[in-house]
Amino acid sequence: MEQQEAIDLIGKAIPQRASPQLWADLGCGRGTFTGALAHLLPKGSHIYMQ
């Protein structure tokens, strides 16, 4: 899966807020969805990966 496909797949499920968000990605594998999530979150957000 390409990153744009991942962005399109999860985009509607991510809350659209202006303030930074804190997320955890458990079992992030190669990071395809982590990168997609990072693309969708507002600046200043953090994603913890395991």
C-alpha distance matrix in Angstrom:
0.0 3.8 6.6 8.4 6.4 6.9 10.3 11.1 10.4 12.7 14.9 17.6 18.1 18.8 22.6 23.6 26.4 28.0 29.0 26.9 25.1 24.7 21.7 20.9 17.5 18.6 16.5 14.0 12.8 10.9 11.1 7.7 9.6 12.8 12.0 11.2 14.4 16.3 15.6 17.0 19.9 23.3 24.8 26.4 24.0 23.2 20.4 21.7 19.3 20.3
3.8 0.0 3.8 5.6 5.3 6.5 8.9 10.2 10.8 12.8 14.1 17.3 18.2 18.4 21.9 22.4 25.0 26.2 27.4 25.3 24.1 24.0 21.4 21.1 18.1 19.8 18.1 15.0 14.2 11.6 11.0 7.5 9.7 12.3 10.4 9.6 13.3 14.5 13.3 15.1 18.2 21.3 22.5 24.5 22.5 22.0 19.7 21.4 19.4 21.0
6.6 3.8 0.0 3.8 5.4 5.0 6.2 8.6 9.7 10.8 11.6 15.1 15.9 15.5 18.9 19.1 21.6 22.6 23.7 21.6 20.5 20.6 18.3 18.5 15.8 18.1 17.0 13.7 13.6 11.2 9.4 6.0 7.4 9.5 7.1 6.1 9.8 10.9 9.5 11.5 14.5 17.5 18.7 20.7 18.8 18.5 16.5 18.6 17.1 19.2
8.4 5.6 3.8 0.0 3.8 5.4 5.0 6.1 8.5 10.1 10.0 13.4 15.0 14.9 18.0 17.8 20.6 21.7 23.3 21.9 21.0 21.8 19.8 20.5 18.2 20.7 20.0 16.8 17.1 14.9 12.9 9.5 9.9 12.1 9.7 7.4 10.8 12.1 9.7 10.9 14.5 17.3 18.9 21.4 19.7 20.1 18.5 21.1 20.0 22.3
6.4 5.3 5.4 3.8 0.0 3.8 5.4 5.1 6.1 8.8 9.8 12.6 14.0 14.8 18.2 18.7 21.8 23.4 25.0 23.6 22.2 22.7 20.3 20.6 18.0 20.1 19.0 16.3 16.5 14.8 13.3 9.5 9.6 12.7 11.3 8.7 11.8 14.0 12.2 12.7 16.3 19.4 21.4 23.7 21.5 21.7 19.6 21.8 20.4 22.3
6.9 6.5 5.0 5.4 3.8 0.0 3.8 5.4 5.0 6.2 8.1 11.2 11.7 12.1 15.8 16.7 19.6 21.4 22.6 20.9 19.1 19.3 16.6 16.8 14.2 16.4 15.6 12.9 13.6 12.5 10.4 6.9 6.0 9.3 8.6 5.9 8.6 11.2 10.3 10.6 13.7 17.2 19.3 21.1 18.6 18.4 16.1 18.2 16.8 18.7
10.3 8.9 6.2 5.0 5.4 3.8 0.0 3.8 5.5 5.5 5.4 9.0 10.2 10.0 13.3 13.6 16.5 18.1 19.6 18.2 17.0 17.8 15.7 16.8 14.9 17.7 17.7 14.8 16.2 14.9 12.2 9.1 7.5 9.7 8.4 4.8 7.1 9.4 7.6 7.4 10.9 14.1 16.4 18.7 16.4 17.0 15.4 18.1 17.5 20.0
11.1 10.2 8.6 6.1 5.1 5.4 3.8 0.0 3.8 5.8 5.3 7.8 9.9 10.8 14.0 14.2 17.6 19.6 21.6 20.7 19.5 20.6 18.5 19.6 17.8 20.3 20.2 17.7 18.9 17.8 15.4 12.1 10.6 13.2 12.2 8.6 10.5 13.0 10.9 9.9 13.5 16.5 19.2 21.7 19.5 20.3 18.7 21.5 20.8 23.1
10.4 10.8 9.7 8.5 6.1 5.0 5.5 3.8 0.0 3.8 5.9 7.5 8.4 10.3 13.8 15.0 18.4 20.8 22.4 21.4 19.5 20.0 17.5 18.1 16.0 18.0 17.8 15.9 17.1 16.7 14.6 11.4 9.4 12.6 12.6 9.2 10.5 13.8 12.7 11.4 14.5 17.9 20.7 22.7 20.0 20.3 18.2 20.5 19.5 21.3
12.7 12.8 10.8 10.1 8.8 6.2 5.5 5.8 3.8 0.0 3.8 5.7 5.4 6.7 10.4 12.1 15.2 17.8 19.0 17.9 15.8 16.4 13.9 14.9 13.3 15.7 16.2 14.3 16.3 16.4 13.7 11.2 8.2 10.6 11.2 7.8 7.8 11.4 10.9 9.0 11.5 15.0 18.0 19.7 16.7 17.1 15.1 17.5 17.1 19.1
14.9 14.1 11.6 10.0 9.8 8.1 5.4 5.3 5.9 3.8 0.0 3.8 5.5 5.6 8.7 9.3 12.7 15.1 16.9 16.3 14.9 16.3 14.6 16.4 15.4 18.4 19.2 17.1 19.2 18.8 15.8 13.3 10.5 12.2 12.0 8.3 8.0 10.9 9.5 6.9 9.7 12.8 16.0 18.2 15.7 16.9 15.8 18.7 18.9 21.4
17.6 17.3 15.1 13.4 12.6 11.2 9.0 7.8 7.5 5.7 3.8 0.0 3.8 5.7 7.7 8.8 12.5 15.5 17.5 17.6 16.0 17.6 16.1 18.0 17.4 20.1 21.2 19.6 21.9 21.9 19.0 16.6 13.6 15.3 15.6 12.0 11.2 14.1 13.0 9.8 12.0 14.6 18.2 20.3 17.7 19.1 18.1 20.9 21.3 23.6
18.1 18.2 15.9 15.0 14.0 11.7 10.2 9.9 8.4 5.4 5.5 3.8 0.0 3.8 6.4 9.0 12.2 15.5 16.7 16.4 14.1 15.2 13.3 15.0 14.6 17.1 18.6 17.4 20.1 20.7 17.8 16.0 12.5 13.9 15.1 11.9 10.3 13.6 13.5 10.3 11.6 14.6 18.1 19.4 16.4 17.3 16.0 18.5 18.9 20.9
18.8 18.4 15.5 14.9 14.8 12.1 10.0 10.8 10.3 6.7 5.6 5.7 3.8 0.0 3.8 6.3 9.0 12.1 13.1 12.6 10.5 12.0 10.7 13.1 13.3 16.3 18.2 16.7 19.7 20.1 16.7 15.4 11.9 12.3 13.3 10.5 8.0 10.7 10.9 7.5 8.0 10.9 14.3 15.7 12.7 14.0 13.2 16.0 17.0 19.6
22.6 21.9 18.9 18.0 18.2 15.8 13.3 14.0 13.8 10.4 8.7 7.7 6.4 3.8 0.0 3.8 6.0 9.6 10.7 11.1 9.5 11.7 11.6 14.6 15.7 18.7 21.1 19.7 23.0 23.4 19.9 18.9 15.4 15.3 16.2 13.6 10.8 12.7 12.9 9.2 8.6 10.3 13.9 15.1 12.5 14.5 14.5 17.5 19.1 21.8
23.6 22.4 19.1 17.8 18.7 16.7 13.6 14.2 15.0 12.1 9.3 8.8 9.0 6.3 3.8 0.0 3.8 6.8 9.1 10.3 10.0 13.1 13.6 17.0 18.1 21.4 23.7 21.8 24.9 24.9 21.3 20.1 16.9 16.6 16.7 14.1 11.7 12.7 12.1 8.4 7.8 8.3 12.1 13.9 12.2 15.0 15.7 19.1 21.0 24.0
26.4 25.0 21.6 20.6 21.8 19.6 16.5 17.6 18.4 15.2 12.7 12.5 12.2 9.0 6.0 3.8 0.0 3.8 5.6 7.7 8.1 11.7 13.3 16.9 18.7 22.1 24.8 23.0 26.3 26.4 22.6 22.0 18.9 17.9 18.0 16.1 13.3 13.5 13.5 10.2 8.2 7.3 10.6 11.9 10.7 13.8 15.4 18.7 21.1 24.3
28.0 26.2 22.6 21.7 23.4 21.4 18.1 19.6 20.8 17.8 15.1 15.5 15.5 12.1 9.6 6.8 3.8 0.0 3.8 6.7 8.9 12.6 14.8 18.6 20.5 24.1 26.7 24.7 27.9 27.6 23.8 23.3 20.6 19.1 18.8 17.3 14.7 13.9 13.7 11.1 8.7 6.1 8.5 10.0 10.1 13.7 16.1 19.5 22.2 25.6
29.0 27.4 23.7 23.3 25.0 22.6 19.6 21.6 22.4 19.0 16.9 17.5 16.7 13.1 10.7 9.1 5.6 3.8 0.0 3.8 6.5 10.1 13.0 16.7 19.2 22.6 25.5 23.7 27.1 27.1 23.3 23.5 20.7 18.7 18.8 18.0 14.9 13.9 14.6 12.4 9.1 6.6 8.0 8.0 8.0 11.5 14.2 17.3 20.4 23.8
26.9 25.3 21.6 21.9 23.6 20.9 18.2 20.7 21.4 17.9 16.3 17.6 16.4 12.6 11.1 10.3 7.7 6.7 3.8 0.0 3.8 7.0 10.0 13.6 16.1 19.6 22.4 20.5 23.9 23.9 20.2 20.8 18.2 15.8 16.1 15.8 12.6 11.2 12.7 11.2 7.4 5.6 6.2 5.1 4.3 7.7 10.6 13.7 16.9 20.3
25.1 24.1 20.5 21.0 22.2 19.1 17.0 19.5 19.5 15.8 14.9 16.0 14.1 10.5 9.5 10.0 8.1 8.9 6.5 3.8 0.0 3.8 6.5 10.3 12.9 16.2 19.3 17.8 21.4 21.8 18.2 18.9 16.0 13.7 14.8 14.5 10.8 10.3 12.5 10.7 7.1 7.3 8.8 7.5 4.6 6.5 8.4 11.2 14.3 17.4
24.7 24.0 20.6 21.8 22.7 19.3 17.8 20.6 20.0 16.4 16.3 17.6 15.2 12.0 11.7 13.1 11.7 12.6 10.1 7.0 3.8 0.0 3.8 7.1 10.3 13.3 16.5 15.4 19.1 20.0 16.7 18.0 15.2 12.5 14.4 14.7 11.0 10.7 13.7 12.5 9.3 10.3 11.1 9.1 5.8 5.0 6.1 8.0 11.3 14.2
21.7 21.4 18.3 19.8 20.3 16.6 15.7 18.5 17.5 13.9 14.6 16.1 13.3 10.7 11.6 13.6 13.3 14.8 13.0 10.0 6.5 3.8 0.0 3.8 6.6 9.7 12.9 12.0 15.7 17.0 13.7 15.1 12.1 9.7 12.3 12.6 9.0 9.6 12.9 11.9 9.6 11.8 13.1 11.7 8.0 6.3 4.7 6.3 8.7 11.4
20.9 21.1 18.5 20.5 20.6 16.8 16.8 19.6 18.1 14.9 16.4 18.0 15.0 13.1 14.6 17.0 16.9 18.6 16.7 13.6 10.3 7.1 3.8 0.0 3.8 6.2 9.6 9.3 13.1 14.9 12.2 14.1 11.5 9.2 12.6 13.4 10.4 11.3 14.8 14.4 12.7 15.2 16.2 14.6 11.0 8.4 5.4 4.6 5.9 7.9
17.5 18.1 15.8 18.2 18.0 14.2 14.9 17.8 16.0 13.3 15.4 17.4 14.6 13.3 15.7 18.1 18.7 20.5 19.2 16.1 12.9 10.3 6.6 3.8 0.0 3.8 6.4 5.6 9.4 11.5 9.0 10.9 8.6 6.8 10.6 11.5 9.4 10.8 14.1 14.1 13.4 16.5 17.6 16.6 13.1 10.5 6.8 6.1 4.8 6.3
18.6 19.8 18.1 20.7 20.1 16.4 17.7 20.3 18.0 15.7 18.4 20.1 17.1 16.3 18.7 21.4 22.1 24.1 22.6 19.6 16.2 13.3 9.7 6.2 3.8 0.0 3.8 5.5 8.7 11.7 10.5 12.7 10.9 9.8 13.5 14.6 12.9 14.5 17.7 17.8 17.2 20.3 21.3 20.1 16.6 13.7 10.1 8.2 6.0 4.9
16.5 18.1 17.0 20.0 19.0 15.6 17.7 20.2 17.8 16.2 19.2 21.2 18.6 18.2 21.1 23.7 24.8 26.7 25.5 22.4 19.3 16.5 12.9 9.6 6.4 3.8 0.0 3.8 5.6 9.2 9.0 11.2 10.4 10.0 13.5 14.7 14.0 15.7 18.5 19.1 19.1 22.4 23.3 22.5 19.2 16.3 12.5 10.7 7.5 5.7
14.0 15.0 13.7 16.8 16.3 12.9 14.8 17.7 15.9 14.3 17.1 19.6 17.4 16.7 19.7 21.8 23.0 24.7 23.7 20.5 17.8 15.4 12.0 9.3 5.6 5.5 3.8 0.0 3.8 6.3 5.3 7.8 7.3 6.6 9.8 11.5 11.2 12.5 15.2 16.3 16.6 19.9 20.6 20.2 17.0 14.3 10.6 9.6 6.3 6.3
12.8 14.2 13.6 17.1 16.5 13.6 16.2 18.9 17.1 16.3 19.2 21.9 20.1 19.7 23.0 24.9 26.3 27.9 27.1 23.9 21.4 19.1 15.7 13.1 9.4 8.7 5.6 3.8 0.0 3.8 5.5 7.8 8.9 9.0 11.3 13.1 13.8 15.0 17.2 18.7 19.5 22.8 23.4 23.1 20.2 17.6 13.9 12.9 9.3 8.6
10.9 11.6 11.2 14.9 14.8 12.5 14.9 17.8 16.7 16.4 18.8 21.9 20.7 20.1 23.4 24.9 26.4 27.6 27.1 23.9 21.8 20.0 17.0 14.9 11.5 11.7 9.2 6.3 3.8 0.0 3.8 5.8 8.4 8.5 9.5 11.8 13.3 13.9 15.6 17.8 18.9 22.1 22.4 22.5 20.1 17.7 14.4 14.1 10.7 11.1
11.1 11.0 9.4 12.9 13.3 10.4 12.2 15.4 14.6 13.7 15.8 19.0 17.8 16.7 19.9 21.3 22.6 23.8 23.3 20.2 18.2 16.7 13.7 12.2 9.0 10.5 9.0 5.3 5.5 3.8 0.0 3.8 5.5 4.8 5.9 8.4 9.6 10.2 12.1 14.1 15.1 18.3 18.7 19.0 16.4 14.3 11.1 11.5 8.8 10.3
7.7 7.5 6.0 9.5 9.5 6.9 9.1 12.1 11.4 11.2 13.3 16.6 16.0 15.4 18.9 20.1 22.0 23.3 23.5 20.8 18.9 18.0 15.1 14.1 10.9 12.7 11.2 7.8 7.8 5.8 3.8 0.0 3.8 5.5 5.4 6.4 8.8 10.1 10.9 12.8 14.7 18.0 19.0 19.9 17.4 16.0 13.1 14.2 11.9 13.5
9.6 9.7 7.4 9.9 9.6 6.0 7.5 10.6 9.4 8.2 10.5 13.6 12.5 11.9 15.4 16.9 18.9 20.6 20.7 18.2 16.0 15.2 12.1 11.5 8.6 10.9 10.4 7.3 8.9 8.4 5.5 3.8 0.0 3.8 5.3 4.8 6.0 8.4 9.6 10.4 12.1 15.8 17.3 18.1 15.2 14.0 11.1 12.6 10.9 12.8
12.8 12.3 9.5 12.1 12.7 9.3 9.7 13.2 12.6 10.6 12.2 15.3 13.9 12.3 15.3 16.6 17.9 19.1 18.7 15.8 13.7 12.5 9.7 9.2 6.8 9.8 10.0 6.6 9.0 8.5 4.8 5.5 3.8 0.0 3.8 5.4 5.1 6.1 8.6 9.9 10.6 13.9 14.8 15.1 12.3 10.7 7.6 9.3 8.0 10.7
12.0 10.4 7.1 9.7 11.3 8.6 8.4 12.2 12.6 11.2 12.0 15.6 15.1 13.3 16.2 16.7 18.0 18.8 18.8 16.1 14.8 14.4 12.3 12.6 10.6 13.5 13.5 9.8 11.3 9.5 5.9 5.4 5.3 3.8 0.0 3.8 5.4 5.0 6.2 8.8 10.1 13.1 13.6 14.7 12.6 11.7 9.6 11.9 11.0 13.9
11.2 9.6 6.1 7.4 8.7 5.9 4.8 8.6 9.2 7.8 8.3 12.0 11.9 10.5 13.6 14.1 16.1 17.3 18.0 15.8 14.5 14.7 12.6 13.4 11.5 14.6 14.7 11.5 13.1 11.8 8.4 6.4 4.8 5.4 3.8 0.0 3.8 5.4 5.1 6.4 8.9 12.3 13.8 15.5 13.1 13.0 11.2 13.9 13.3 16.1
14.4 13.3 9.8 10.8 11.8 8.6 7.1 10.5 10.5 7.8 8.0 11.2 10.3 8.0 10.8 11.7 13.3 14.7 14.9 12.6 10.8 11.0 9.0 10.4 9.4 12.9 14.0 11.2 13.8 13.3 9.6 8.8 6.0 5.1 5.4 3.8 0.0 3.8 5.3 5.1 6.2 9.9 11.8 12.9 10.0 10.1 8.3 11.4 11.6 14.6
16.3 14.5 10.9 12.1 14.0 11.2 9.4 13.0 13.8 11.4 10.9 14.1 13.6 10.7 12.7 12.7 13.5 13.9 13.9 11.2 10.3 10.7 9.6 11.3 10.8 14.5 15.7 12.5 15.0 13.9 10.2 10.1 8.4 6.1 5.0 5.4 3.8 0.0 3.8 5.5 5.4 8.2 9.0 10.1 7.9 8.1 7.4 10.8 11.5 15.1
15.6 13.3 9.5 9.7 12.2 10.3 7.6 10.9 12.7 10.9 9.5 13.0 13.5 10.9 12.9 12.1 13.5 13.7 14.6 12.7 12.5 13.7 12.9 14.8 14.1 17.7 18.5 15.2 17.2 15.6 12.1 10.9 9.6 8.6 6.2 5.1 5.3 3.8 0.0 3.8 5.9 8.2 9.3 11.7 10.3 11.5 11.2 14.6 15.1 18.5
17.0 15.1 11.5 10.9 12.7 10.6 7.4 9.9 11.4 9.0 6.9 9.8 10.3 7.5 9.2 8.4 10.2 11.1 12.4 11.2 10.7 12.5 11.9 14.4 14.1 17.8 19.1 16.3 18.7 17.8 14.1 12.8 10.4 9.9 8.8 6.4 5.1 5.5 3.8 0.0 3.8 6.7 9.4 11.8 9.9 11.7 11.6 15.2 16.1 19.5
19.9 18.2 14.5 14.5 16.3 13.7 10.9 13.5 14.5 11.5 9.7 12.0 11.6 8.0 8.6 7.8 8.2 8.7 9.1 7.4 7.1 9.3 9.6 12.7 13.4 17.2 19.1 16.6 19.5 18.9 15.1 14.7 12.1 10.6 10.1 8.9 6.2 5.4 5.9 3.8 0.0 3.8 6.6 8.4 6.4 8.7 9.5 13.2 15.0 18.5
23.3 21.3 17.5 17.3 19.4 17.2 14.1 16.5 17.9 15.0 12.8 14.6 14.6 10.9 10.3 8.3 7.3 6.1 6.6 5.6 7.3 10.3 11.8 15.2 16.5 20.3 22.4 19.9 22.8 22.1 18.3 18.0 15.8 13.9 13.1 12.3 9.9 8.2 8.2 6.7 3.8 0.0 3.8 6.4 6.0 9.5 11.5 15.2 17.5 21.2
24.8 22.5 18.7 18.9 21.4 19.3 16.4 19.2 20.7 18.0 16.0 18.2 18.1 14.3 13.9 12.1 10.6 8.5 8.0 6.2 8.8 11.1 13.1 16.2 17.6 21.3 23.3 20.6 23.4 22.4 18.7 19.0 17.3 14.8 13.6 13.8 11.8 9.0 9.3 9.4 6.6 3.8 0.0 3.8 5.6 8.8 11.6 15.1 17.5 21.3
26.4 24.5 20.7 21.4 23.7 21.1 18.7 21.7 22.7 19.7 18.2 20.3 19.4 15.7 15.1 13.9 11.9 10.0 8.0 5.1 7.5 9.1 11.7 14.6 16.6 20.1 22.5 20.2 23.1 22.5 19.0 19.9 18.1 15.1 14.7 15.5 12.9 10.1 11.7 11.8 8.4 6.4 3.8 0.0 3.8 6.6 10.1 13.1 16.1 19.7
24.0 22.5 18.8 19.7 21.5 18.6 16.4 19.5 20.0 16.7 15.7 17.7 16.4 12.7 12.5 12.2 10.7 10.1 8.0 4.3 4.6 5.8 8.0 11.0 13.1 16.6 19.2 17.0 20.2 20.1 16.4 17.4 15.2 12.3 12.6 13.1 10.0 7.9 10.3 9.9 6.4 6.0 5.6 3.8 0.0 3.8 6.9 10.2 13.1 16.7
23.2 22.0 18.5 20.1 21.7 18.4 17.0 20.3 20.3 17.1 16.9 19.1 17.3 14.0 14.5 15.0 13.8 13.7 11.5 7.7 6.5 5.0 6.3 8.4 10.5 13.7 16.3 14.3 17.6 17.7 14.3 16.0 14.0 10.7 11.7 13.0 10.1 8.1 11.5 11.7 8.7 9.5 8.8 6.6 3.8 0.0 3.8 6.5 9.7 13.2
20.4 19.7 16.5 18.5 19.6 16.1 15.4 18.7 18.2 15.1 15.8 18.1 16.0 13.2 14.5 15.7 15.4 16.1 14.2 10.6 8.4 6.1 4.7 5.4 6.8 10.1 12.5 10.6 13.9 14.4 11.1 13.1 11.1 7.6 9.6 11.2 8.3 7.4 11.2 11.6 9.5 11.5 11.6 10.1 6.9 3.8 0.0 3.8 6.3 9.9
21.7 21.4 18.6 21.1 21.8 18.2 18.1 21.5 20.5 17.5 18.7 20.9 18.5 16.0 17.5 19.1 18.7 19.5 17.3 13.7 11.2 8.0 6.3 4.6 6.1 8.2 10.7 9.6 12.9 14.1 11.5 14.2 12.6 9.3 11.9 13.9 11.4 10.8 14.6 15.2 13.2 15.2 15.1 13.1 10.2 6.5 3.8 0.0 3.8 6.8
19.3 19.4 17.1 20.0 20.4 16.8 17.5 20.8 19.5 17.1 18.9 21.3 18.9 17.0 19.1 21.0 21.1 22.2 20.4 16.9 14.3 11.3 8.7 5.9 4.8 6.0 7.5 6.3 9.3 10.7 8.8 11.9 10.9 8.0 11.0 13.3 11.6 11.5 15.1 16.1 15.0 17.5 17.5 16.1 13.1 9.7 6.3 3.8 0.0 3.8
20.3 21.0 19.2 22.3 22.3 18.7 20.0 23.1 21.3 19.1 21.4 23.6 20.9 19.6 21.8 24.0 24.3 25.6 23.8 20.3 17.4 14.2 11.4 7.9 6.3 4.9 5.7 6.3 8.6 11.1 10.3 13.5 12.8 10.7 13.9 16.1 14.6 15.1 18.5 19.5 18.5 21.2 21.3 19.7 16.7 13.2 9.9 6.8 3.8 0.0
